Amino acid sequence: MQERITKVLELNNQFYPGKPLSFAIGQGTCQAGESLDQTIQQADRAMYEAKAAHYKAQTKDRRAR
């Protein structure tokens, strides 16, 4: 699903290049008997890592005016 969303977003950004959209999503999996809370934390960490990598790759600080 993440790959499909990424492809749609890239297509959108081709047609509307002024302010490109981006997103971060985290994935987590668990096996039977494992804690759902730990899986959600795993997905959260993955999302924040993806966001950090995105902003690190940017040449412009998004908070700068």
C-alpha positions as CSV (number, residue, x, y, z in Angstrom):
1,M,0.0,0.0,0.0
2,Q,2.8,2.4,0.9
3,E,4.4,1.9,-2.6
4,R,1.0,2.6,-4.3
5,I,0.5,5.8,-2.3
6,T,4.1,6.9,-3.1
7,K,3.5,6.4,-6.9
8,V,0.2,8.4,-6.8
9,L,2.0,11.2,-4.9
10,E,4.8,11.3,-7.4
11,L,2.3,11.5,-10.2
12,N,0.4,14.3,-8.5
13,N,3.7,16.2,-8.0
14,Q,4.4,15.9,-11.8
15,F,1.1,17.7,-12.5
16,Y,1.3,20.2,-9.6
17,P,5.0,21.0,-9.2
18,G,4.6,24.3,-7.4
19,K,4.5,22.8,-3.9
20,P,5.3,19.1,-4.0
21,L,3.5,16.9,-1.5
22,S,5.4,14.4,0.7
23,F,4.4,11.9,3.3
24,A,6.0,9.6,5.8
25,I,4.5,6.3,6.9
26,G,5.7,3.7,9.2
27,Q,5.1,0.0,9.0
28,G,5.1,-2.5,11.8
29,T,4.2,-6.2,12.0
30,C,3.6,-8.6,14.9
31,Q,3.1,-12.2,15.3
32,A,0.4,-13.9,17.3
33,G,0.9,-13.3,21.0
34,E,3.1,-10.2,20.5
35,S,2.2,-6.8,21.9
36,L,0.2,-4.6,19.6
37,D,1.6,-1.6,21.5
38,Q,5.2,-2.6,20.6
39,T,4.2,-2.9,16.9
40,I,2.6,0.6,16.9
41,Q,5.8,1.9,18.5
42,Q,7.8,0.2,15.8
43,A,5.7,1.8,13.1
44,D,6.0,5.2,14.8
45,R,9.8,5.0,14.9
46,A,9.9,4.0,11.2
47,M,7.7,7.0,10.4
48,Y,9.9,9.5,12.3
49,E,13.0,8.0,10.8
50,A,11.5,8.5,7.3
51,K,10.6,12.1,8.1
52,A,14.1,12.8,9.5
53,A,15.7,11.4,6.4
54,H,13.4,13.5,4.2
55,Y,14.2,16.7,5.9
56,K,17.9,15.9,6.1
57,A,17.9,15.5,2.3
58,Q,16.3,18.9,1.8
59,T,18.5,21.9,1.1
60,K,16.0,24.4,2.6
61,D,14.8,24.5,6.2
62,R,11.1,24.1,6.1
63,R,10.7,26.3,9.2
64,A,12.7,29.2,7.7
65,R,10.8,32.2,6.5
